[in-house]
């Protein structure tokens, strides 16, 4: 989990995670110098499974997430936003699927600040489906709904510089190097509000030119990573 000024929802989100993970599991939190009570609230849990890394100065959700991922020691990794709610069966279902696939992304319900439903299904609003080109054109690899194994993480790290989207990067790595699966069950209540750092499910502020530039940039970085990993290197 990457956090920054998330005091409004962090307690509810952490509660929904801790209630369904095991005693030997870990919740890695990288905080990007929050100026509110985010860190204080996290510490009130006093839970040995929480590993909090604070006083970071990334000023970037992408590289804040990278820092958290670098600290992870588990074999199965779940990405989490600071302001969503996990359904109570999320971990059980995703862990079962990760026995068959290297990377899994679930559907989600999109809610607002008051937990009113905005959209019943992210997949339906997005036309989500697997495939490298499908997701390069219209990305459906939304981080808060993703889980993957250690092999995928090892290939994805370190993130290249000026990476536009960390979740799309990891999703593309999964498409190229592993087996991916789109799970139709809605396992997250994905919250959209004015302070959200992700714009995946809201109207994009970017121009067509920006979107093309992002994807060309991402594609070049994927090619570079592929060349780095060639057996003859």
DOTI-239624 format. One line per 3 residues: for each residue x, y, z of N, C-alpha, C, O. Coordinates in nm, 3 decimals. Layout:
X/Y/Z/X/Y/Z/X/Y/Z/X/Y/Z ~ ...
REM end
This chain:
0.084/-0.119/0.000/0.000/0.000/0.000/0.088/0.124/0.000/0.186/0.134/0.074 ~ 0.050/0.219/-0.085/0.117/0.349/-0.087/0.021/0.450/-0.028/-0.094/0.459/-0.072 ~ 0.066/0.528/0.071/-0.023/0.624/0.135/0.032/0.766/0.124/0.153/0.789/0.119
-0.061/0.860/0.120/-0.029/1.003/0.132/-0.158/1.076/0.166/-0.252/1.079/0.086 ~ -0.161/1.135/0.284/-0.277/1.215/0.328/-0.408/1.139/0.308/-0.503/1.189/0.247 ~ -0.411/1.018/0.362/-0.528/0.933/0.347/-0.607/0.911/0.475/-0.671/0.807/0.490
-0.602/1.007/0.567/-0.661/0.988/0.699/-0.810/0.956/0.696/-0.861/0.891/0.787 ~ -0.880/1.002/0.595/-1.026/0.990/0.593/-1.073/0.846/0.579/-1.177/0.809/0.633 ~ -0.997/0.764/0.506/-1.044/0.628/0.476/-0.948/0.516/0.518/-0.984/0.399/0.509
-0.827/0.551/0.563/-0.725/0.448/0.584/-0.764/0.347/0.692/-0.730/0.229/0.681 ~ -0.836/0.390/0.796/-0.873/0.297/0.903/-0.968/0.190/0.850/-0.950/0.072/0.880 ~ -1.067/0.230/0.773/-1.163/0.134/0.718/-1.094/0.038/0.622/-1.123/-0.082/0.623
-1.004/0.089/0.539/-0.936/0.003/0.443/-0.845/-0.098/0.512/-0.848/-0.217/0.479 ~ -0.766/-0.052/0.607/-0.677/-0.144/0.678/-0.757/-0.250/0.754/-0.717/-0.366/0.759 ~ -0.867/-0.210/0.811/-0.952/-0.307/0.880/-1.003/-0.415/0.788/-1.011/-0.532/0.826
-1.039/-0.378/0.666/-1.093/-0.476/0.570/-0.984/-0.572/0.522/-1.015/-0.683/0.478 ~ -0.859/-0.531/0.530/-0.747/-0.616/0.489/-0.705/-0.708/0.603/-0.693/-0.829/0.585 ~ -0.682/-0.650/0.720/-0.630/-0.727/0.834/-0.726/-0.837/0.879/-0.683/-0.938/0.933
-0.855/-0.816/0.856/-0.954/-0.914/0.900/-0.950/-1.044/0.821/-1.009/-1.143/0.863 ~ -0.881/-1.045/0.707/-0.885/-1.165/0.623/-0.747/-1.220/0.585/-0.739/-1.309/0.500 ~ -0.641/-1.167/0.644/-0.509/-1.223/0.615/-0.459/-1.302/0.735/-0.510/-1.288/0.846
-0.358/-1.387/0.711/-0.308/-1.476/0.814/-0.207/-1.409/0.906/-0.162/-1.297/0.882 ~ -0.173/-1.480/1.012/-0.081/-1.427/1.113/0.060/-1.408/1.060/0.135/-1.325/1.112 ~ 0.097/-1.484/0.957/0.232/-1.471/0.902/0.236/-1.381/0.778/0.342/-1.365/0.718
0.122/-1.324/0.741/0.118/-1.233/0.627/0.167/-1.095/0.671/0.184/-1.069/0.790 ~ 0.190/-1.007/0.573/0.242/-0.874/0.603/0.166/-0.768/0.524/0.121/-0.793/0.412 ~ 0.152/-0.652/0.583/0.097/-0.536/0.513/0.207/-0.431/0.507/0.241/-0.370/0.608
0.262/-0.413/0.389/0.371/-0.318/0.368/0.310/-0.183/0.330/0.237/-0.174/0.231 ~ 0.341/-0.079/0.407/0.289/0.054/0.379/0.405/0.151/0.363/0.488/0.168/0.452 ~ 0.409/0.215/0.246/0.507/0.320/0.221/0.432/0.453/0.221/0.346/0.476/0.137
0.467/0.540/0.316/0.398/0.669/0.326/0.484/0.780/0.268/0.602/0.794/0.300 ~ 0.421/0.859/0.180/0.493/0.964/0.108/0.477/1.098/0.182/0.417/1.192/0.131 ~ 0.533/1.101/0.305/0.536/1.223/0.387/0.398/1.286/0.405/0.379/1.404/0.375
0.303/1.207/0.454/0.170/1.260/0.481/0.177/1.374/0.582/0.254/1.367/0.678 ~ 0.097/1.478/0.560/0.093/1.592/0.651/-0.032/1.589/0.738/-0.054/1.680/0.819 ~ -0.115/1.485/0.723/-0.234/1.471/0.806/-0.211/1.360/0.910/-0.097/1.337/0.950
-0.315/1.293/0.954/-0.302/1.192/1.059/-0.292/1.050/1.005/-0.314/0.954/1.079 ~ -0.258/1.034/0.877/-0.250/0.900/0.818/-0.158/0.808/0.897/-0.199/0.698/0.936 ~ -0.037/0.850/0.922/0.061/0.766/0.993/0.015/0.737/1.135/0.028/0.625/1.184
-0.039/0.838/1.199/-0.089/0.821/1.336/-0.200/0.715/1.343/-0.203/0.633/1.434 ~ -0.290/0.719/1.247/-0.400/0.622/1.242/-0.348/0.481/1.217/-0.393/0.385/1.279 ~ -0.253/0.470/1.126/-0.194/0.338/1.098/-0.133/0.279/1.224/-0.147/0.160/1.252
-0.065/0.362/1.301/0.003/0.314/1.422/-0.094/0.272/1.532/-0.058/0.193/1.619 ~ -0.216/0.325/1.530/-0.313/0.286/1.632/-0.352/0.139/1.623/-0.401/0.081/1.720 ~ -0.332/0.077/1.506/-0.365/-0.065/1.492/-0.271/-0.152/1.576/-0.311/-0.258/1.624
-0.149/-0.106/1.594/-0.052/-0.180/1.677/-0.052/-0.328/1.639/-0.061/-0.416/1.724 ~ -0.042/-0.353/1.509/-0.049/-0.489/1.455/0.087/-0.527/1.399/0.142/-0.457/1.313 ~ 0.142/-0.638/1.447/0.276/-0.678/1.407/0.286/-0.712/1.258/0.396/-0.719/1.203
0.171/-0.731/1.193/0.173/-0.762/1.050/0.192/-0.637/0.964/0.222/-0.648/0.846 ~ 0.176/-0.519/1.023/0.192/-0.394/0.950/0.338/-0.348/0.957/0.395/-0.335/1.065 ~ 0.396/-0.326/0.840/0.532/-0.273/0.830/0.522/-0.135/0.765/0.497/-0.124/0.645
0.541/-0.032/0.844/0.524/0.105/0.797/0.659/0.171/0.770/0.747/0.175/0.856 ~ 0.672/0.223/0.648/0.794/0.295/0.610/0.754/0.440/0.583/0.687/0.469/0.483 ~ 0.793/0.529/0.671/0.747/0.667/0.664/0.859/0.764/0.627/0.974/0.725/0.609
0.822/0.892/0.617/0.914/1.001/0.587/0.980/0.989/0.449/1.093/1.033/0.429 ~ 0.908/0.928/0.355/0.957/0.921/0.218/0.923/1.051/0.144/0.829/1.121/0.180 ~ 1.001/1.081/0.041/0.983/1.205/-0.035/0.975/1.175/-0.184/1.047/1.236/-0.264
0.888/1.084/-0.221/0.876/1.048/-0.363/0.790/1.150/-0.440/0.818/1.180/-0.556 ~ 0.687/1.202/-0.375/0.590/1.290/-0.443/0.538/1.225/-0.570/0.517/1.291/-0.671 ~ 0.519/1.095/-0.564/0.475/1.017/-0.679/0.412/0.887/-0.630/0.480/0.810/-0.562
0.285/0.860/-0.661/0.227/0.732/-0.621/0.296/0.614/-0.687/0.302/0.505/-0.630 ~ 0.347/0.634/-0.808/0.415/0.526/-0.881/0.538/0.478/-0.803/0.553/0.359/-0.778 ~ 0.624/0.570/-0.766/0.749/0.530/-0.700/0.731/0.508/-0.551/0.815/0.445/-0.487
0.624/0.560/-0.495/0.589/0.523/-0.358/0.546/0.376/-0.354/0.583/0.303/-0.262 ~ 0.468/0.333/-0.454/0.432/0.192/-0.464/0.556/0.106/-0.488/0.568/-0.002/-0.431 ~ 0.647/0.153/-0.570/0.769/0.076/-0.595/0.845/0.053/-0.465/0.896/-0.057/-0.441
0.853/0.155/-0.381/0.921/0.141/-0.253/0.856/0.033/-0.167/0.925/-0.048/-0.106 ~ 0.722/0.033/-0.163/0.651/-0.070/-0.086/0.678/-0.208/-0.142/0.701/-0.303/-0.067 ~ 0.676/-0.221/-0.273/0.699/-0.351/-0.337/0.841/-0.402/-0.312/0.862/-0.522/-0.297
0.935/-0.313/-0.306/1.074/-0.353/-0.279/1.089/-0.408/-0.137/1.180/-0.487/-0.111 ~ 1.002/-0.368/-0.046/1.009/-0.414/0.093/0.935/-0.547/0.114/0.955/-0.614/0.215 ~ 0.851/-0.584/0.019/0.769/-0.704/0.035/0.855/-0.830/0.035/0.949/-0.842/-0.043
0.822/-0.925/0.124/0.898/-1.050/0.133/0.814/-1.172/0.096/0.868/-1.282/0.086 ~ 0.685/-1.154/0.076/0.597/-1.267/0.049/0.607/-1.322/-0.092/0.665/-1.258/-0.181 ~ 0.552/-1.440/-0.111/0.550/-1.503/-0.244/0.433/-1.456/-0.328/0.439/-1.462/-0.451
0.326/-1.408/-0.264/0.209/-1.356/-0.335/0.188/-1.211/-0.291/0.186/-1.181/-0.171 ~ 0.172/-1.123/-0.387/0.167/-0.980/-0.358/0.033/-0.923/-0.405/-0.009/-0.945/-0.518 ~ -0.033/-0.849/-0.317/-0.157/-0.779/-0.348/-0.129/-0.629/-0.345/-0.065/-0.580/-0.252
-0.176/-0.557/-0.444/-0.168/-0.411/-0.440/-0.294/-0.357/-0.373/-0.403/-0.413/-0.389 ~ -0.279/-0.248/-0.299/-0.394/-0.189/-0.231/-0.384/-0.038/-0.232/-0.278/0.019/-0.205 ~ -0.495/0.028/-0.262/-0.504/0.172/-0.244/-0.535/0.201/-0.097/-0.569/0.110/-0.022
-0.524/0.326/-0.057/-0.544/0.364/0.082/-0.689/0.394/0.117/-0.723/0.411/0.234 ~ -0.776/0.402/0.016/-0.911/0.453/0.040/-1.023/0.363/-0.009/-1.138/0.405/-0.016 ~ -0.991/0.239/-0.043/-1.093/0.145/-0.090/-1.141/0.057/0.026/-1.106/0.079/0.142
-1.222/-0.043/-0.007/-1.267/-0.144/0.090/-1.256/-0.279/0.023/-1.311/-0.300/-0.085 ~ -1.186/-0.373/0.087/-1.178/-0.508/0.033/-1.301/-0.588/0.075/-1.343/-0.584/0.190 ~ -1.359/-0.661/-0.021/-1.465/-0.755/0.012/-1.407/-0.866/0.100/-1.289/-0.899/0.088
-1.489/-0.923/0.186/-1.438/-1.016/0.287/-1.383/-1.146/0.229/-1.311/-1.218/0.297 ~ -1.416/-1.176/0.103/-1.367/-1.300/0.042/-1.256/-1.274/-0.060/-1.217/-1.366/-0.132 ~ -1.204/-1.152/-0.067/-1.105/-1.116/-0.168/-0.980/-1.203/-0.162/-0.938/-1.260/-0.263
-0.920/-1.212/-0.045/-0.793/-1.284/-0.032/-0.812/-1.432/-0.065/-0.731/-1.490/-0.138 ~ -0.916/-1.493/-0.012/-0.940/-1.636/-0.036/-0.956/-1.665/-0.185/-0.896/-1.759/-0.236 ~ -1.035/-1.585/-0.253/-1.060/-1.609/-0.396/-0.934/-1.584/-0.478/-0.899/-1.664/-0.565
-0.866/-1.473/-0.451/-0.746/-1.440/-0.529/-0.634/-1.541/-0.505/-0.563/-1.578/-0.599 ~ -0.619/-1.586/-0.382/-0.514/-1.684/-0.353/-0.541/-1.815/-0.424/-0.448/-1.881/-0.471 ~ -0.669/-1.854/-0.433/-0.702/-1.974/-0.508/-0.665/-1.962/-0.655/-0.613/-2.056/-0.715
-0.693/-1.846/-0.714/-0.662/-1.824/-0.855/-0.512/-1.815/-0.880/-0.463/-1.853/-0.987 ~ -0.438/-1.766/-0.781/-0.293/-1.755/-0.796/-0.223/-1.890/-0.792/-0.102/-1.898/-0.817 ~ -0.296/-1.994/-0.760/-0.239/-2.129/-0.772/-0.234/-2.172/-0.918/-0.161/-2.265/-0.953
-0.312/-2.105/-1.003/-0.320/-2.140/-1.145/-0.259/-2.034/-1.237/-0.213/-2.065/-1.347 ~ -0.258/-1.909/-1.191/-0.214/-1.798/-1.276/-0.107/-1.716/-1.205/-0.098/-1.716/-1.082 ~ -0.025/-1.647/-1.284/0.081/-1.563/-1.227/0.031/-1.426/-1.186/0.086/-1.365/-1.093
-0.071/-1.377/-1.252/-0.126/-1.245/-1.221/-0.277/-1.249/-1.239/-0.327/-1.296/-1.340 ~ -0.347/-1.198/-1.139/-0.494/-1.197/-1.142/-0.542/-1.055/-1.116/-0.489/-0.985/-1.030 ~ -0.644/-1.013/-1.191/-0.709/-0.885/-1.166/-0.859/-0.910/-1.155/-0.917/-0.977/-1.241
-0.920/-0.857/-1.051/-1.063/-0.880/-1.029/-1.145/-0.759/-1.074/-1.092/-0.650/-1.094 ~ -1.272/-0.781/-1.090/-1.365/-0.672/-1.112/-1.386/-0.599/-0.980/-1.344/-0.648/-0.875 ~ -1.450/-0.483/-0.985/-1.478/-0.408/-0.863/-1.604/-0.325/-0.880/-1.649/-0.297/-0.992
-1.659/-0.286/-0.768/-1.770/-0.191/-0.764/-1.711/-0.053/-0.741/-1.624/-0.037/-0.655 ~ -1.754/0.046/-0.816/-1.703/0.182/-0.800/-1.800/0.262/-0.713/-1.918/0.272/-0.744 ~ -1.747/0.319/-0.604/-1.830/0.392/-0.509/-1.780/0.536/-0.494/-1.669/0.570/-0.538
-1.861/0.620/-0.431/-1.818/0.756/-0.404/-1.779/0.771/-0.257/-1.765/0.671/-0.186 ~ -1.761/0.893/-0.212/-1.717/0.918/-0.074/-1.812/0.860/0.030/-1.769/0.818/0.137 ~ -1.941/0.858/-0.003/-2.042/0.811/0.092/-2.073/0.662/0.075/-2.165/0.609/0.139
-1.996/0.595/-0.010/-2.015/0.453/-0.043/-2.139/0.427/-0.128/-2.185/0.313/-0.137 ~ -2.193/0.532/-0.189/-2.298/0.512/-0.289/-2.236/0.452/-0.413/-2.123/0.487/-0.450 ~ -2.306/0.361/-0.478/-2.252/0.294/-0.596/-2.263/0.386/-0.718/-2.371/0.434/-0.752
-2.149/0.408/-0.783/-2.144/0.486/-0.907/-2.158/0.394/-1.026/-2.234/0.421/-1.119 ~ -2.082/0.282/-1.023/-2.090/0.179/-1.128/-2.086/0.042/-1.062/-2.006/0.019/-0.971 ~ -2.170/-0.048/-1.106/-2.176/-0.183/-1.051/-2.058/-0.269/-1.092/-2.023/-0.365/-1.023
-1.994/-0.234/-1.205/-1.886/-0.318/-1.257/-1.786/-0.235/-1.335/-1.819/-0.176/-1.438 ~ -1.662/-0.232/-1.287/-1.554/-0.167/-1.361/-1.531/-0.236/-1.494/-1.511/-0.170/-1.596 ~ -1.533/-0.370/-1.494/-1.510/-0.444/-1.618/-1.609/-0.405/-1.727/-1.572/-0.390/-1.843
-1.736/-0.389/-1.689/-1.838/-0.355/-1.789/-1.819/-0.214/-1.842/-1.836/-0.189/-1.961 ~ -1.783/-0.121/-1.754/-1.764/0.017/-1.800/-1.640/0.028/-1.888/-1.631/0.118/-1.972 ~ -1.545/-0.061/-1.867/-1.417/-0.054/-1.938/-1.410/-0.149/-2.057/-1.323/-0.134/-2.142
-1.499/-0.248/-2.063/-1.487/-0.351/-2.166/-1.363/-0.435/-2.144/-1.292/-0.468/-2.238 ~ -1.337/-0.469/-2.018/-1.211/-0.533/-1.979/-1.196/-0.674/-2.034/-1.291/-0.752/-2.037 ~ -1.076/-0.704/-2.078/-1.040/-0.839/-2.120/-0.888/-0.848/-2.128/-0.819/-0.746/-2.139
-0.837/-0.969/-2.123/-0.693/-0.988/-2.125/-0.640/-0.965/-2.266/-0.716/-0.952/-2.362 ~ -0.508/-0.962/-2.277/-0.442/-0.941/-2.406/-0.353/-0.819/-2.401/-0.393/-0.713/-2.353 ~ -0.231/-0.833/-2.450/-0.133/-0.725/-2.445/-0.182/-0.601/-2.518/-0.183/-0.491/-2.461
-0.224/-0.616/-2.644/-0.265/-0.500/-2.722/-0.395/-0.440/-2.669/-0.411/-0.318/-2.669 ~ -0.487/-0.526/-2.623/-0.612/-0.474/-2.565/-0.584/-0.377/-2.452/-0.646/-0.270/-2.443 ~ -0.491/-0.414/-2.366/-0.464/-0.333/-2.248/-0.364/-0.222/-2.272/-0.356/-0.127/-2.194
-0.287/-0.232/-2.379/-0.203/-0.120/-2.418/-0.289/-0.005/-2.469/-0.263/0.112/-2.442 ~ -0.394/-0.041/-2.544/-0.485/0.059/-2.598/-0.578/0.113/-2.490/-0.598/0.234/-2.479 ~ -0.636/0.022/-2.411/-0.731/0.061/-2.306/-0.704/-0.024/-2.183/-0.755/-0.135/-2.170
-0.624/0.029/-2.093/-0.577/-0.048/-1.979/-0.688/-0.086/-1.882/-0.770/-0.003/-1.843 ~ -0.689/-0.214/-1.844/-0.781/-0.262/-1.741/-0.708/-0.319/-1.620/-0.770/-0.372/-1.528 ~ -0.576/-0.308/-1.620/-0.498/-0.355/-1.505/-0.496/-0.246/-1.399/-0.404/-0.165/-1.393
-0.598/-0.245/-1.315/-0.611/-0.146/-1.209/-0.548/-0.202/-1.083/-0.588/-0.308/-1.034 ~ -0.450/-0.130/-1.030/-0.367/-0.182/-0.922/-0.442/-0.235/-0.802/-0.408/-0.341/-0.750 ~ -0.545/-0.163/-0.757/-0.615/-0.203/-0.635/-0.688/-0.335/-0.650/-0.731/-0.393/-0.551
-0.701/-0.384/-0.772/-0.769/-0.511/-0.799/-0.673/-0.622/-0.839/-0.716/-0.730/-0.878 ~ -0.542/-0.597/-0.829/-0.443/-0.690/-0.880/-0.370/-0.767/-0.771/-0.348/-0.716/-0.661 ~ -0.331/-0.890/-0.804/-0.243/-0.970/-0.720/-0.155/-1.054/-0.814/-0.198/-1.091/-0.923
-0.034/-1.082/-0.771/0.060/-1.153/-0.860/0.165/-1.224/-0.776/0.179/-1.199/-0.656 ~ 0.239/-1.312/-0.841/0.338/-1.390/-0.768/0.475/-1.323/-0.772/0.497/-1.225/-0.842 ~ 0.566/-1.379/-0.694/0.699/-1.322/-0.678/0.776/-1.313/-0.810/0.851/-1.218/-0.831
0.757/-1.410/-0.898/0.829/-1.408/-1.027/0.793/-1.285/-1.108/0.880/-1.222/-1.168 ~ 0.663/-1.249/-1.109/0.620/-1.130/-1.182/0.681/-1.004/-1.120/0.722/-0.912/-1.191 ~ 0.686/-1.001/-0.986/0.743/-0.885/-0.918/0.891/-0.870/-0.951/0.939/-0.760/-0.975
0.964/-0.981/-0.951/1.107/-0.976/-0.979/1.136/-0.924/-1.120/1.237/-0.858/-1.142 ~ 1.048/-0.954/-1.214/1.066/-0.904/-1.350/1.029/-0.756/-1.359/1.094/-0.680/-1.431 ~ 0.925/-0.716/-1.286/0.876/-0.578/-1.294/0.969/-0.478/-1.226/0.977/-0.362/-1.267
1.041/-0.522/-1.122/1.132/-0.434/-1.051/1.273/-0.438/-1.109/1.315/-0.542/-1.159 ~ 1.345/-0.326/-1.104/1.299/-0.194/-1.061/1.213/-0.128/-1.168/1.224/-0.160/-1.286 ~ 1.127/-0.035/-1.126/1.049/0.040/-1.223/1.143/0.128/-1.305/1.236/0.186/-1.250
1.120/0.140/-1.435/1.199/0.234/-1.515/1.163/0.378/-1.478/1.059/0.403/-1.418 ~ 1.249/0.472/-1.514/1.224/0.613/-1.486/1.108/0.668/-1.567/1.078/0.619/-1.676 ~ 1.043/0.769/-1.513/0.931/0.836/-1.581/0.821/0.739/-1.623/0.761/0.753/-1.729
0.795/0.641/-1.537/0.690/0.544/-1.567/0.554/0.610/-1.546/0.529/0.662/-1.437 ~ 0.466/0.609/-1.647/0.338/0.679/-1.633/0.240/0.610/-1.539/0.168/0.678/-1.466 ~ 0.237/0.475/-1.540/0.141/0.401/-1.457/0.204/0.271/-1.410/0.244/0.188/-1.492
0.214/0.251/-1.280/0.279/0.131/-1.227/0.193/0.006/-1.248/0.246/-0.101/-1.276 ~ 0.059/0.020/-1.235/-0.026/-0.097/-1.249/-0.031/-0.147/-1.393/-0.031/-0.268/-1.418 ~ -0.035/-0.054/-1.488/-0.031/-0.093/-1.629/0.102/-0.160/-1.663/0.105/-0.256/-1.740
0.211/-0.109/-1.606/0.343/-0.169/-1.627/0.346/-0.314/-1.578/0.391/-0.403/-1.649 ~ 0.298/-0.337/-1.456/0.297/-0.472/-1.401/0.205/-0.562/-1.482/0.237/-0.679/-1.506 ~ 0.090/-0.509/-1.523/-0.003/-0.587/-1.605/0.060/-0.630/-1.736/0.042/-0.744/-1.780
0.133/-0.539/-1.800/0.199/-0.572/-1.927/0.309/-0.676/-1.907/0.330/-0.763/-1.992 ~ 0.379/-0.667/-1.794/0.480/-0.769/-1.760/0.412/-0.905/-1.748/0.463/-1.006/-1.796 ~ 0.295/-0.908/-1.682/0.220/-1.032/-1.669/0.178/-1.088/-1.804/0.187/-1.208/-1.826
0.134/-1.001/-1.894/0.093/-1.045/-2.028/0.211/-1.106/-2.105/0.193/-1.203/-2.178 ~ 0.329/-1.050/-2.089/0.445/-1.096/-2.166/0.515/-1.216/-2.105/0.563/-1.303/-2.177 ~ 0.521/-1.221/-1.972/0.606/-1.320/-1.907/0.530/-1.427/-1.828/0.591/-1.523/-1.780
0.401/-1.411/-1.813/0.328/-1.506/-1.730/0.189/-1.536/-1.783/0.158/-1.507/-1.898 ~ 0.107/-1.593/-1.698/-0.032/-1.622/-1.731/-0.119/-1.527/-1.650/-0.099/-1.511/-1.529 ~ -0.215/-1.463/-1.715/-0.301/-1.366/-1.648/-0.447/-1.411/-1.652/-0.487/-1.490/-1.738
-0.525/-1.360/-1.557/-0.666/-1.399/-1.550/-0.749/-1.281/-1.501/-0.715/-1.215/-1.404 ~ -0.861/-1.257/-1.572/-0.956/-1.154/-1.531/-1.071/-1.223/-1.457/-1.149/-1.298/-1.516 ~ -1.080/-1.195/-1.328/-1.181/-1.256/-1.242/-1.306/-1.167/-1.239/-1.298/-1.050/-1.203
-1.420/-1.224/-1.277/-1.544/-1.146/-1.287/-1.607/-1.112/-1.151/-1.697/-1.029/-1.143 ~ -1.559/-1.176/-1.046/-1.615/-1.145/-0.914/-1.567/-1.007/-0.868/-1.450/-0.972/-0.887 ~ -1.656/-0.930/-0.809/-1.624/-0.795/-0.762/-1.568/-0.804/-0.620/-1.642/-0.828/-0.525
-1.439/-0.785/-0.608/-1.371/-0.811/-0.481/-1.322/-0.685/-0.411/-1.259/-0.693/-0.305 ~ -1.350/-0.570/-0.469/-1.310/-0.442/-0.409/-1.422/-0.341/-0.428/-1.487/-0.338/-0.532 ~ -1.442/-0.258/-0.325/-1.521/-0.136/-0.343/-1.419/-0.025/-0.368/-1.351/0.021/-0.277
-1.412/0.015/-0.493/-1.313/0.111/-0.539/-1.370/0.252/-0.526/-1.467/0.287/-0.592 ~ -1.308/0.333/-0.440/-1.364/0.463/-0.407/-1.309/0.574/-0.497/-1.188/0.593/-0.509 ~ -1.402/0.647/-0.558/-1.365/0.765/-0.635/-1.405/0.889/-0.556/-1.519/0.902/-0.512
-1.309/0.982/-0.539/-1.339/1.107/-0.469/-1.240/1.212/-0.517/-1.149/1.182/-0.594 ~ -1.259/1.334/-0.471/-1.183/1.446/-0.526/-1.033/1.438/-0.500/-0.955/1.501/-0.570 ~ -0.993/1.361/-0.398/-0.850/1.350/-0.366/-0.786/1.222/-0.417/-0.672/1.193/-0.383
-0.857/1.144/-0.499/-0.802/1.020/-0.551/-0.679/1.049/-0.636/-0.674/1.148/-0.710 ~ -0.578/0.961/-0.625/-0.457/0.979/-0.704/-0.464/0.903/-0.836/-0.382/0.926/-0.925 ~ -0.562/0.814/-0.850/-0.580/0.738/-0.973/-0.699/0.793/-1.049/-0.797/0.836/-0.988
-0.691/0.790/-1.181/-0.802/0.838/-1.263/-0.855/0.730/-1.355/-0.917/0.759/-1.457 ~ -0.830/0.604/-1.318/-0.863/0.494/-1.406/-1.010/0.489/-1.445/-1.042/0.462/-1.560 ~ -1.099/0.516/-1.350/-1.240/0.499/-1.378/-1.317/0.630/-1.393/-1.439/0.629/-1.405
-1.246/0.742/-1.393/-1.311/0.871/-1.408/-1.272/0.933/-1.541/-1.177/0.887/-1.604 ~ -1.344/1.036/-1.586/-1.309/1.101/-1.711/-1.163/1.147/-1.710/-1.118/1.210/-1.614 ~ -1.091/1.115/-1.815/-0.948/1.143/-1.818/-0.921/1.291/-1.841/-0.986/1.353/-1.926
-0.826/1.349/-1.766/-0.787/1.489/-1.789/-0.687/1.504/-1.903/-0.649/1.616/-1.938 ~ -0.644/1.390/-1.960/-0.540/1.393/-2.061/-0.596/1.402/-2.202/-0.704/1.351/-2.231 ~ -0.520/1.467/-2.288/-0.558/1.478/-2.429/-0.524/1.348/-2.500/-0.454/1.263/-2.446
-0.574/1.334/-2.622/-0.540/1.216/-2.703/-0.390/1.209/-2.724/-0.331/1.101/-2.720 ~ -0.328/1.323/-2.747/-0.183/1.327/-2.765/-0.110/1.276/-2.641/-0.014/1.201/-2.652 ~ -0.157/1.318/-2.522/-0.098/1.271/-2.396/-0.109/1.119/-2.384/-0.012/1.052/-2.348
-0.227/1.066/-2.414/-0.251/0.922/-2.401/-0.160/0.842/-2.495/-0.106/0.738/-2.457 ~ -0.145/0.892/-2.617/-0.056/0.824/-2.713/0.087/0.830/-2.663/0.161/0.731/-2.672 ~ 0.127/0.946/-2.611/0.263/0.962/-2.560/0.290/0.868/-2.444/0.396/0.806/-2.437
0.193/0.855/-2.350/0.207/0.763/-2.237/0.232/0.621/-2.286/0.321/0.552/-2.236 ~ 0.154/0.579/-2.383/0.161/0.440/-2.430/0.287/0.413/-2.511/0.344/0.305/-2.500 ~ 0.330/0.509/-2.590/0.457/0.493/-2.661/0.571/0.483/-2.561/0.660/0.399/-2.575
0.568/0.569/-2.461/0.669/0.568/-2.356/0.672/0.433/-2.284/0.778/0.376/-2.262 ~ 0.554/0.383/-2.249/0.544/0.255/-2.180/0.593/0.141/-2.269/0.666/0.053/-2.222 ~ 0.555/0.142/-2.394/0.597/0.037/-2.486/0.748/0.035/-2.502/0.809/-0.072/-2.506
0.810/0.151/-2.511/0.955/0.158/-2.523/1.023/0.101/-2.399/1.127/0.036/-2.408 ~ 0.964/0.127/-2.282/1.022/0.076/-2.158/1.006/-0.077/-2.149/1.093/-0.146/-2.096 ~ 0.895/-0.128/-2.200/0.874/-0.273/-2.202/0.974/-0.340/-2.294/1.029/-0.445/-2.262
0.998/-0.279/-2.409/1.097/-0.333/-2.503/1.236/-0.332/-2.440/1.311/-0.429/-2.452 ~ 1.268/-0.223/-2.371/1.399/-0.213/-2.305/1.415/-0.320/-2.198/1.522/-0.380/-2.186 ~ 1.309/-0.346/-2.120/1.316/-0.450/-2.017/1.332/-0.588/-2.081/1.405/-0.673/-2.029
1.263/-0.611/-2.193/1.275/-0.738/-2.265/1.419/-0.759/-2.312/1.473/-0.869/-2.299 ~ 1.481/-0.654/-2.365/1.619/-0.665/-2.414/1.715/-0.688/-2.300/1.814/-0.760/-2.315 ~ 1.686/-0.627/-2.184/1.771/-0.647/-2.065/1.772/-0.791/-2.019/1.872/-0.840/-1.966
1.659/-0.860/-2.041/1.642/-0.995/-1.990/1.673/-1.104/-2.092/1.650/-1.222/-2.066 ~ 1.724/-1.067/-2.208/1.756/-1.168/-2.308/1.860/-1.266/-2.254/1.953/-1.225/-2.185 ~ 1.845/-1.395/-2.285/1.939/-1.496/-2.234/2.083/-1.470/-2.275/2.176/-1.510/-2.204
2.102/-1.405/-2.389/2.240/-1.384/-2.439/2.305/-1.260/-2.381/2.418/-1.226/-2.416 ~ 2.231/-1.190/-2.290/2.289/-1.069/-2.231/2.397/-1.105/-2.130/2.457/-1.016/-2.070
REM end
